[in-house]
Amino acid sequence: MESQNIPEAKPVEQPQTPAPAAGQAASGRAVTTLILGILSVICSGFVAGIPAIVLGSMELKAIKAGRAPAAGESAAKVGLVLGIVGTAFTCLALLGIVLMIVLGISLNSIEAVQNVSLVI
């Protein structure tokens, strides 16, 4: 058999996303997530908590994909957790307020029924 000149197949190279520089600081989205998370726990509740959750999850996905600097991962995680905690506290506070209103209305109606029964 004769030696044939058959070219060898080479694997196709996938395009690489440029990795952020090692000494790079956290991205603006990571810092914003942290600030919104802190605000949601301190005073804003839903207003800052929901954006902190959305931005934090977007930033963590971008970090895992290599599109954002890894230095912002801890800030994004903390902001995400604080956003969840702030939103949960706000839900519990609203539930407590509703329960107090319902309890107040029911106690008032019980007193009214007792007053009517004493008159009779």
Steps between C-alpha positions, in 0.01 A plus 500: 500500500610838421523776752223751437513865592187530709488814713431456869185651646561775754246593765318826452603758756221669692524879527613596847340782696777724628547445871505808722836608631606344831542828688172645382251642750139392541257607231244773547216248501658309790542817705146614413366162609677533833368854558144402409520194726611711795225754432238226480589374848530846656208695361370432150372142505344408166613817326868410526473127573354382172752693283780366723380145438475551123833682462679258732390194306589667168844594628573153637407347164727750324787416736457126439494563125818709523340826384546677834796520736514229764588761761132598519374152582493546877334842474237359264432201729469714812274748320284216368462345847427837662240571231329169574513564876368856464215385277413216739499738800271736313261213417494393864441857618212547258352167608528608865327831426216324320463253789487786753231676298295181473547432871397855588188477287406163647555618860289807433219284363523265801466798736202624302330160528569489876359850548185404310454185709538700826229742394254221434 
